[in-house]
């Protein structure tokens, strides 16, 4: 049985960090109406939501003779569904230069996210955190509704897709021990989100977002730390995330270190 990673010196750390990213998307296989495919070549998922974050390909390891065919079939699959999607590449991707084949087939390189990790024993004291943000876990339909709305605004998901996003998350429920959502309130109004995905080795941090009108108040740092403290209380020693340009300074301040790049390639559907 795979054990929880104890510190950042573990030889298989990079693989464990990347596997958590694979796991959060694989989690959508349990969602209502999600189509999920996994074989030795790749993992493909389609939730039906018209936003690329919710449809894509991960863990692609393609033999040279199958690269062009696999990419073409993937494009056809998502095009038929009229869904935009991301193809994610990282350390496990084979061949390592798969990106050039994706671009040759019409994919657009839309950015590189640094995959980061932190030793949870180095977190500041919980008592040192002072903020006007009241943070709770999502525990019912109403708080889930708030969580999806704030996350949708923060991630610039079109409002035409908000109901679909909510229904996707609703189908997953809020009682999972692996996927824990956090929501922050300022004066009773929902303004910040984060989520933990807990696999057998590390804790992954996702959906970190703040409503534009509530930014620059320390709320993002507060809701990140709330999730990290929770992970530590559950016995985890290492946490990971993929940092946006907006959030990387906050993560570095907390103590996250960069380990490898993750690149996203977009097909518009």
Rosetta silent file (secondary structure, phi, psi, omega in degrees, C-alpha in Angstrom):
SEQUENCE: XXXXXXXXXXXXXXXXXXXXXXXXXXXXXXXXXXXXXXXXXXXXXXXXXXXXXXXXXXXXXXXXXXXXXXXXXXXXXXXXXXXXXXXXXXXXXXXXXXXXXXXXXXXXXXXXXXXXXXXXXXXXXXXXXXXXXXXXXXXXXXXXXXXXXXXXXXXXXXXXXXXXXXXXXXXXXXXXXXXXXXXXXXXXXXXXXXXXXXXXXXXXXXXXXXXXXXXXXXXXXXXXXXXXXXXXXXXXXXXXXXXXXXXXXXXXXXXXXXXXXXXXXXXXX
SCORE:     score description
SCORE:     0.000 S_00000001
   1 L     0.000  134.610 -179.886    0.000    0.000    0.000 S_00000001
   2 L   -66.129  135.974 -177.146    1.291    3.456   -0.929 S_00000001
   3 L  -101.020  154.089  174.386    2.305    5.487    2.103 S_00000001
   4 L   -61.406  130.657  178.853    1.851    9.179    2.865 S_00000001
   5 L   -69.100  133.135 -172.727    5.018   11.017    1.814 S_00000001
   6 L   -89.887  -27.017 -179.682    6.824   12.295    4.899 S_00000001
   7 L  -161.006  176.579 -173.679    8.993   15.092    3.477 S_00000001
   8 L   -79.705   -1.516 -179.889   10.222   16.818    0.325 S_00000001
   9 L   -90.093   -1.441 -178.511   13.370   14.671    0.059 S_00000001
  10 L   -59.855  129.481 -177.266   11.437   11.585   -1.077 S_00000001
  11 L   -57.014  -35.060 -177.798   12.909   10.269   -4.371 S_00000001
  12 L   -95.809   26.303 -176.738    9.493    9.784   -5.980 S_00000001
  13 H   -59.915  -48.704 -176.321    8.213   13.230   -4.937 S_00000001
  14 H   -58.722  -44.694  178.829    7.729   14.571   -8.481 S_00000001
  15 H   -61.627  -40.195 -179.911    5.704   11.522   -9.517 S_00000001
  16 H   -65.610  -40.262  179.094    3.557   11.834   -6.391 S_00000001
  17 H   -64.461  -44.334 -179.418    2.860   15.516   -7.035 S_00000001
  18 H   -68.639  -36.086  179.231    1.878   14.869  -10.647 S_00000001
  19 H   -62.776  -31.291  178.057   -0.251   11.869   -9.676 S_00000001
  20 H   -66.879  -37.817  175.385   -2.349   14.108   -7.441 S_00000001
  21 H   -62.319  -43.047  176.342   -3.137   16.298  -10.460 S_00000001
  22 H   -59.869  -40.507 -173.733   -4.170   13.178  -12.359 S_00000001
  23 H   -67.548  -37.988 -178.956   -6.301   12.095   -9.407 S_00000001
  24 H   -64.089  -37.776  178.409   -8.357   15.302   -9.119 S_00000001
  25 H   -76.058  -35.959  176.453   -9.427   14.993  -12.738 S_00000001
  26 H   -62.251  -28.957  177.954   -9.976   11.244  -12.435 S_00000001
  27 H   -56.466  -31.204 -179.787  -12.292   12.111   -9.547 S_00000001
  28 H   -66.620  -13.191  176.463  -14.720   13.530  -12.116 S_00000001
  29 H   -60.771  -22.764 -179.780  -15.299    9.992  -13.344 S_00000001
  30 H   -86.690   -4.247 -177.323  -17.701    9.702  -10.410 S_00000001
  31 L   -81.802  151.417  179.805  -19.717   12.726  -11.522 S_00000001
  32 L   -63.896  134.462  175.499  -23.082   12.430  -13.196 S_00000001
  33 L    71.584    5.949  177.717  -22.947   12.452  -17.018 S_00000001
  34 L   -80.084  135.495  173.568  -19.150   12.461  -17.131 S_00000001
  35 E  -100.782  127.813 -172.272  -17.558   10.322  -19.849 S_00000001
  36 E  -132.657  134.291  178.830  -14.267    8.833  -18.714 S_00000001
  37 E  -135.425  132.412  178.260  -11.690    6.734  -20.556 S_00000001
  38 E  -140.036  128.159  172.656   -8.427    5.340  -19.196 S_00000001
  39 L  -145.952 -168.977 -175.920   -5.897    3.029  -20.811 S_00000001
  40 L   -68.017  -19.253 -177.362   -2.125    2.652  -21.004 S_00000001
  41 L   -87.171  -38.820 -175.282   -1.872    5.584  -23.424 S_00000001
  42 L  -169.719  168.818  169.052   -3.855    8.308  -21.658 S_00000001
  43 E  -113.804  130.745  179.686   -6.722    9.387  -19.447 S_00000001
  44 E  -127.947  136.381  179.085   -9.550   11.321  -21.143 S_00000001
  45 E  -139.703  147.513  177.915  -12.540   12.912  -19.450 S_00000001
  46 E  -142.101  115.806 -178.753  -15.487   14.999  -20.614 S_00000001
  47 L   -90.897  -15.577 -177.095  -17.945   16.495  -18.149 S_00000001
  48 L    92.894   -6.363  178.932  -20.084   18.237  -20.741 S_00000001
  49 L   -81.248  134.435 -176.837  -19.356   21.710  -19.331 S_00000001
  50 L   -81.145   56.165  177.153  -18.434   24.247  -21.998 S_00000001
  51 L  -149.244  131.672 -168.009  -15.196   25.340  -20.322 S_00000001
  52 H   -61.619  -26.826 -179.666  -11.828   23.685  -21.015 S_00000001
  53 H   -58.227  -25.827 -172.840  -10.885   23.055  -17.381 S_00000001
  54 H   -99.429    8.665  178.650  -13.614   20.420  -17.174 S_00000001
  55 E  -143.893  139.339  179.060  -12.663   18.383  -20.240 S_00000001
  56 E   171.302 -169.808  178.563   -9.302   17.062  -21.230 S_00000001
  57 E  -128.921  134.335  175.414   -6.439   14.616  -21.477 S_00000001
  58 E  -133.907  167.680  176.467   -3.917   13.790  -18.761 S_00000001
  59 L    48.178   47.108  178.598   -1.142   11.206  -18.249 S_00000001
  60 L   -79.929  125.217  176.445   -0.498   10.788  -21.999 S_00000001
  61 E  -135.865   90.550 -167.812    2.230    8.244  -22.765 S_00000001
  62 L  -105.513  128.584  171.636    2.094    7.642  -26.491 S_00000001
  63 L   -62.365  147.436 -176.591    4.225    5.267  -28.574 S_00000001
  64 H   -52.088  -38.928 -175.861    5.765    7.120  -31.558 S_00000001
  65 H   -75.064   -9.955 -177.626    3.642    5.253  -34.085 S_00000001
  66 H  -110.469   -1.055 -174.107    0.405    6.215  -32.314 S_00000001
  67 H   -59.868  -57.821 -175.276    0.986    9.936  -31.642 S_00000001
  68 H   -61.936  -43.834 -178.761   -0.701   11.442  -34.696 S_00000001
  69 H   -63.856  -43.573 -178.635   -3.617    9.008  -34.681 S_00000001
  70 H   -64.859  -43.267  178.724   -4.301    9.459  -30.975 S_00000001
  71 H   -63.497  -44.247 -179.422   -4.219   13.254  -31.180 S_00000001
  72 H   -62.960  -43.142  179.619   -6.518   13.258  -34.211 S_00000001
  73 H   -65.710  -35.857  178.336   -9.007   10.896  -32.565 S_00000001
  74 H   -66.214  -44.963  177.892   -8.988   13.020  -29.414 S_00000001
  75 H   -60.171  -42.693  179.864   -9.676   16.181  -31.383 S_00000001
  76 H   -63.439  -40.924 -179.462  -12.511   14.445  -33.220 S_00000001
  77 H   -59.239  -51.178 -177.368  -14.006   13.203  -29.943 S_00000001
  78 H   -75.019  -31.046  177.151  -14.185   16.655  -28.344 S_00000001
  79 H   -65.626  -40.630  178.154  -15.114   18.400  -31.586 S_00000001
  80 H   -61.580  -35.120  179.206  -18.086   16.083  -32.023 S_00000001
  81 H   -84.813   -6.842 -177.985  -19.213   17.016  -28.521 S_00000001
  82 L    56.501   45.289 -179.187  -18.491   20.702  -29.223 S_00000001
  83 L  -117.479  131.910  170.702  -16.473   20.901  -26.017 S_00000001
  84 L   -72.975  154.544 -177.652  -13.303   22.907  -25.409 S_00000001
  85 E  -154.497  157.995  172.186  -10.562   20.962  -23.624 S_00000001
  86 E  -107.699  138.572  167.694   -7.060   21.106  -22.169 S_00000001
  87 E  -106.663  117.692 -175.495   -4.344   18.597  -22.905 S_00000001
  88 E   -95.839  133.756  175.421   -2.017   18.654  -19.875 S_00000001
  89 E  -124.206  148.232 -179.366    1.676   17.761  -20.172 S_00000001
  90 L  -162.147 -159.379 -175.790    4.250   17.278  -17.426 S_00000001
  91 L   -58.112  -32.893 -177.406    7.098   15.011  -16.286 S_00000001
  92 L   -81.215  -10.680 -175.847    5.189   11.777  -16.997 S_00000001
  93 L   -64.030  134.513  174.937    4.284   12.810  -20.568 S_00000001
  94 E  -131.084  132.832   -5.482    5.731   10.649  -23.322 S_00000001
  95 L   -70.170  160.653 -178.263    7.266   11.628  -25.589 S_00000001
  96 L   -59.313  -27.483  179.687    8.646   14.615  -23.628 S_00000001
  97 L   -98.081   30.390 -178.894    8.200   16.857  -26.681 S_00000001
  98 H   -57.024  -29.411 -178.954    4.549   15.882  -27.205 S_00000001
  99 H   -54.471  -38.406 -178.712    3.663   19.571  -27.184 S_00000001
 100 H   -66.652  -32.014  176.674    5.112   20.117  -30.637 S_00000001
 101 H   -71.586  -38.259  177.588    2.862   17.383  -32.029 S_00000001
 102 H   -63.141  -45.452  179.878   -0.154   18.930  -30.317 S_00000001
 103 H   -64.718  -35.705  178.782    0.606   22.345  -31.782 S_00000001
 104 H   -65.386  -24.478  179.581    1.085   20.816  -35.233 S_00000001
 105 L   -94.064    4.029  175.579   -2.461   19.430  -34.924 S_00000001
 106 L   108.340   -3.111  175.881   -3.935   22.811  -34.010 S_00000001
 107 L   -69.870  151.161  176.690   -3.643   22.952  -30.222 S_00000001
 108 E  -111.149  132.067  173.641   -2.614   26.264  -28.673 S_00000001
 109 E   -75.581  111.745 -174.484   -0.086   26.502  -25.859 S_00000001
 110 E  -106.727    6.126  174.420   -2.004   28.650  -23.369 S_00000001
 111 E   145.967  158.909  178.174    0.424   28.666  -20.486 S_00000001
 112 E  -116.349  130.003  177.587    2.762   26.978  -18.085 S_00000001
 113 E  -109.659  125.361  174.918    1.850   26.454  -14.439 S_00000001
 114 E   -71.750  126.123  173.483    4.615   25.776  -11.921 S_00000001
 115 E   -82.936  125.795 -172.272    3.820   22.682   -9.868 S_00000001
 116 E  -123.091  161.687  177.573    4.744   23.511   -6.288 S_00000001
 117 E  -147.319  159.459  179.931    4.949   21.692   -2.970 S_00000001
 118 E  -142.577  143.819  170.595    5.340   22.478    0.710 S_00000001
 119 E   -81.710  115.194 -172.742    6.369   20.584    3.825 S_00000001
 120 H   -66.782  -15.486  177.420    3.314   21.091    6.041 S_00000001
 121 H   -71.664  -13.830 -177.649    5.443   21.048    9.200 S_00000001
 122 H   -93.652    2.552 -178.304    6.792   24.469    8.158 S_00000001
 123 L   -64.163  148.662  175.408    3.419   26.245    8.191 S_00000001
 124 L   -66.294  162.266  178.852    3.045   29.293   10.420 S_00000001
 125 L   -60.953  140.024  177.673    1.086   28.968   13.642 S_00000001
 126 H   -60.955  -30.430 -179.178   -2.670   28.986   13.169 S_00000001
 127 H   -68.986  -19.526 -178.137   -2.893   31.605   15.914 S_00000001
 128 H   -79.461   -9.430 -176.465   -0.802   33.975   13.798 S_00000001
 129 L   -88.332  115.745  178.849   -3.522   34.182   11.146 S_00000001
 130 L  -123.497  121.611 -177.610   -5.764   37.216   11.578 S_00000001
 131 L  -156.088  159.417  176.723   -8.397   37.979    8.956 S_00000001
 132 L   -87.030    8.657 -177.537  -11.976   39.138    8.541 S_00000001
 133 E   -91.788  124.665  174.946  -12.702   35.980    6.579 S_00000001
 134 E   -95.242  117.393 -172.074  -14.951   33.355    8.212 S_00000001
 135 E  -111.441  131.160  175.765  -13.996   29.989    6.704 S_00000001
 136 E  -135.835  168.575  172.174  -16.070   26.804    6.749 S_00000001
 137 E   -90.215  150.749  175.918  -16.246   23.596    4.743 S_00000001
 138 L   -67.354  126.615 -174.064  -19.033   23.101    2.223 S_00000001
 139 L  -138.242    5.454  177.934  -21.637   20.992    3.987 S_00000001
 140 L  -161.129  177.299 -176.483  -24.977   21.510    2.215 S_00000001
 141 H   -63.564  -39.109 -177.671  -26.530   22.576   -1.081 S_00000001
 142 H   -65.547  -45.908  178.852  -26.578   26.260   -0.267 S_00000001
 143 H   -67.417  -31.757  175.073  -22.895   26.466    0.645 S_00000001
 144 H   -66.295  -39.606  177.354  -22.067   24.385   -2.437 S_00000001
 145 H   -60.393  -46.116  177.367  -24.028   26.861   -4.551 S_00000001
 146 H   -60.302  -44.320 -177.508  -22.022   29.731   -3.073 S_00000001
 147 H   -60.049  -47.191 -178.742  -18.773   27.817   -3.589 S_00000001
 148 H   -66.601  -36.215 -179.558  -19.425   27.157   -7.285 S_00000001
 149 H   -66.922  -44.867  179.257  -20.519   30.738   -7.928 S_00000001
 150 H   -66.215  -43.843  178.354  -17.421   32.275   -6.336 S_00000001
 151 H   -61.794  -40.574 -179.948  -15.128   29.754   -8.036 S_00000001
 152 H   -62.419  -43.103  178.724  -16.833   30.392  -11.381 S_00000001
 153 H   -65.739  -45.485 -177.651  -16.317   34.144  -11.061 S_00000001
 154 H   -63.454  -36.702 -177.815  -12.715   33.758   -9.914 S_00000001
 155 L   -95.074    6.740  176.954  -11.847   31.368  -12.760 S_00000001
 156 L    58.138   40.865  173.335  -13.807   33.390  -15.335 S_00000001
 157 L   -77.286  129.045 -178.239  -16.163   30.548  -16.189 S_00000001
 158 L   -56.054  141.867 -177.316  -18.945   31.950  -18.425 S_00000001
 159 H   -63.552  -19.129  176.250  -22.221   32.458  -16.555 S_00000001
 160 H   -67.008  -15.879 -176.687  -23.924   30.252  -19.149 S_00000001
 161 H  -107.896    1.609 -176.173  -21.990   27.334  -17.596 S_00000001
 162 H   -62.689  -43.737 -179.579  -22.591   28.090  -13.910 S_00000001
 163 H   -63.538  -39.789  179.569  -25.580   25.770  -13.558 S_00000001
 164 H   -65.690  -39.775  176.916  -23.698   22.942  -15.246 S_00000001
 165 H   -62.532  -46.574  178.748  -20.732   23.499  -12.927 S_00000001
 166 H   -60.767  -45.233 -178.921  -22.999   23.457   -9.886 S_00000001
 167 H   -65.287  -34.569  175.724  -24.761   20.296  -11.045 S_00000001
 168 H   -61.610  -50.307 -178.555  -21.407   18.605  -11.654 S_00000001
 169 H   -67.777  -35.552  178.635  -20.242   19.380   -8.130 S_00000001
 170 H   -62.517  -37.895 -179.575  -23.651   18.516   -6.682 S_00000001
 171 H   -67.339  -22.213  176.748  -23.458   15.069   -8.253 S_00000001
 172 H   -84.323  -19.590 -179.860  -20.177   14.517   -6.395 S_00000001
 173 L    76.783 -174.153 -178.267  -21.754   15.548   -3.103 S_00000001
 174 L  -131.106   15.411 -177.574  -20.017   17.145   -0.113 S_00000001
 175 L  -107.717    8.555 -179.758  -19.381   14.185    2.151 S_00000001
 176 L   -67.232  139.224  175.198  -16.271   12.820    0.436 S_00000001
 177 L   -83.487  -11.824 -179.779  -13.255   12.242    2.664 S_00000001
 178 L   -94.495  -34.755 -174.371  -10.988   12.782   -0.354 S_00000001
 179 E  -118.805  107.802 -174.927  -12.421   16.004   -1.808 S_00000001
 180 E  -118.949  122.395 -178.821  -13.040   18.757    0.748 S_00000001
 181 E  -100.457  143.778  178.082  -14.204   22.222   -0.303 S_00000001
 182 E  -120.681  141.142  177.807  -13.660   25.391    1.721 S_00000001
 183 E  -132.669  138.399 -178.815  -15.620   28.633    1.456 S_00000001
 184 E  -113.710  138.157 -178.652  -14.833   31.988    3.025 S_00000001
 185 E  -116.760  135.431  171.716  -17.354   34.662    3.996 S_00000001
 186 E  -112.718  115.830 -178.259  -16.778   38.385    4.493 S_00000001
 187 L    53.508   38.984  176.882  -19.603   39.978    6.459 S_00000001
 188 L    84.143   -3.622 -179.859  -21.792   37.017    5.579 S_00000001
 189 E  -102.546  133.187  179.310  -21.084   37.177    1.830 S_00000001
 190 E   -70.146  127.607 -174.896  -19.235   34.317    0.096 S_00000001
 191 E  -137.099  -11.020 -175.230  -15.993   35.674   -1.396 S_00000001
 192 E  -147.238  150.280 -179.347  -13.276   32.974   -1.438 S_00000001
 193 E  -138.779  156.809  165.612  -12.851   29.283   -2.210 S_00000001
 194 E  -159.240  172.068  178.075  -10.344   26.462   -2.060 S_00000001
 195 E  -154.205  149.151  174.419  -10.470   22.665   -2.094 S_00000001
 196 E  -108.557  136.385  165.561   -8.350   19.724   -1.007 S_00000001
 197 E  -117.850  118.859 -173.149   -7.930   16.517   -2.954 S_00000001
 198 E  -106.061  111.237  173.471   -6.389   13.864   -0.717 S_00000001
 199 L  -101.527 -164.579 -174.211   -4.774   10.841   -2.316 S_00000001
 200 L   -79.219  -11.448 -175.022   -2.669    8.200   -0.573 S_00000001
 201 L  -116.273  -44.304 -175.698    0.577   10.187   -0.768 S_00000001
 202 L  -138.675  167.070  174.819    0.010   13.955   -0.781 S_00000001
 203 E  -102.565  128.741  179.221   -2.672   16.611   -0.353 S_00000001
 204 E  -103.118  138.050  179.249   -3.543   18.631   -3.459 S_00000001
 205 E  -106.432  126.953 -175.816   -4.820   22.206   -3.299 S_00000001
 206 E  -139.538  168.522  174.987   -7.275   23.297   -6.005 S_00000001
 207 E    53.874   39.186  175.072   -9.928   25.897   -6.835 S_00000001
 208 E   -79.862  115.630 -177.405   -8.198   28.693   -4.943 S_00000001
 209 E  -152.997  151.468  177.399  -10.145   31.800   -5.909 S_00000001
 210 E  -132.201  137.893  175.608  -11.307   35.144   -4.562 S_00000001
 211 L   -57.728  135.547 -177.621  -14.125   37.344   -5.805 S_00000001
 212 H   -50.427  -35.756 -177.998  -12.558   40.334   -7.628 S_00000001
 213 H   -76.394   -7.614 -178.492  -14.182   42.796   -5.215 S_00000001
 214 H  -115.191   14.351 -178.182  -12.621   41.017   -2.231 S_00000001
 215 L   -80.472  164.045  179.880   -9.024   40.758   -3.442 S_00000001
 216 L    64.781   30.549  176.847   -5.937   42.253   -1.772 S_00000001
 217 L  -120.819    5.908 -178.922   -7.354   41.656    1.694 S_00000001
 218 L    84.497    8.189 -175.640   -5.380   38.519    2.546 S_00000001
 219 H   -71.376  -37.855 -179.860   -8.339   36.230    1.900 S_00000001
 220 H   -62.101  -45.230  178.669   -6.577   33.972   -0.613 S_00000001
 221 H   -61.870  -40.814 -178.221   -3.753   33.298    1.831 S_00000001
 222 H   -63.891  -43.496 -176.024   -6.243   32.654    4.628 S_00000001
 223 H   -78.693  -23.883  170.994   -8.309   30.107    2.722 S_00000001
 224 H   -67.370  -48.055 -179.167   -5.182   28.385    1.413 S_00000001
 225 H   -63.565  -36.845  177.967   -3.838   28.048    4.941 S_00000001
 226 H   -58.559  -43.169  178.539   -7.195   26.764    6.202 S_00000001
 227 H   -67.292  -40.611 -179.037   -6.999   23.909    3.687 S_00000001
 228 H   -67.010  -40.461  176.752   -3.357   23.194    4.495 S_00000001
 229 H   -61.581  -39.152  178.173   -4.018   23.076    8.243 S_00000001
 230 H   -62.692  -45.560  179.421   -6.835   20.615    7.564 S_00000001
 231 H   -59.816  -43.234 -179.970   -4.538   18.416    5.480 S_00000001
 232 H   -63.940  -39.450 -179.684   -1.930   18.440    8.241 S_00000001
 233 H   -65.646  -22.748  179.873   -4.529   17.541   10.871 S_00000001
 234 L   -90.484    3.783  175.393   -5.452   14.504    8.756 S_00000001
 235 L   101.089    3.313  179.271   -1.880   13.214    8.798 S_00000001
 236 L   -81.630  147.800 -178.261   -0.521   14.625    5.542 S_00000001
 237 L  -115.771  -19.488 -179.209    3.015   15.969    5.453 S_00000001
 238 E  -131.125  135.834  175.199    3.287   17.319    1.893 S_00000001
 239 E  -123.063  154.041 -177.536    0.848   19.465   -0.081 S_00000001
 240 E  -137.925  158.954  174.940    0.958   20.428   -3.753 S_00000001
 241 E  -159.847  167.593  171.787   -0.663   22.841   -6.201 S_00000001
 242 E  -113.276  118.849 -168.103   -0.273   24.305   -9.688 S_00000001
 243 E   -90.692  134.275  169.919    0.206   28.048   -9.340 S_00000001
 244 L   -81.549  164.985  177.180   -1.352   30.761  -11.456 S_00000001
 245 L   -62.194  -33.627 -179.132    0.566   33.988  -12.051 S_00000001
 246 L   -67.535  -32.361 -172.354   -1.910   35.738   -9.746 S_00000001
 247 L  -101.891  -10.864 -169.985   -1.286   33.347   -6.891 S_00000001
 248 H   -61.603  -36.895  179.733    2.383   32.403   -7.109 S_00000001
 249 H   -64.372  -38.857  178.301    3.644   35.193   -4.823 S_00000001
 250 H   -63.471  -44.593 -178.302    1.184   34.174   -2.106 S_00000001
 251 H   -64.656  -39.935  178.024    2.250   30.543   -2.348 S_00000001
 252 H   -64.474  -38.620  177.854    5.928   31.467   -2.164 S_00000001
 253 H   -61.759  -37.578 -179.944    5.244   33.582    0.932 S_00000001
 254 H   -70.512  -30.724  179.050    3.593   30.594    2.605 S_00000001
 255 L   127.172    6.360  177.046    6.609   28.411    1.758 S_00000001
 256 L   -67.464  143.942  175.253    5.759   26.532   -1.436 S_00000001
 257 E  -119.438  147.640 -179.834    8.674   25.619   -3.707 S_00000001
 258 E   -84.254  139.466 -179.016    8.538   24.971   -7.451 S_00000001
 259 E  -120.838  -35.296  178.766    9.363   21.467   -8.707 S_00000001
 260 E  -165.026  159.072  177.453    8.345   21.193  -12.371 S_00000001
 261 E   -89.766  145.418  170.857    6.266   22.931  -15.052 S_00000001
 262 E  -117.168  126.674 -177.196    2.854   21.771  -16.218 S_00000001
 263 E  -108.922  139.074  179.782    1.846   22.996  -19.662 S_00000001
 264 E  -109.652  130.174  175.255   -1.729   23.371  -20.910 S_00000001
 265 E  -115.394  130.350 -173.809   -2.646   23.008  -24.566 S_00000001
 266 E  -104.220  133.994  166.005   -6.085   24.191  -25.643 S_00000001
 267 E  -118.171  125.009 -169.349   -8.427   22.832  -28.294 S_00000001
 268 L   -73.354  -14.114  177.807  -11.437   25.099  -28.639 S_00000001
 269 L    86.233    0.000    0.000  -13.907   22.333  -29.483 S_00000001
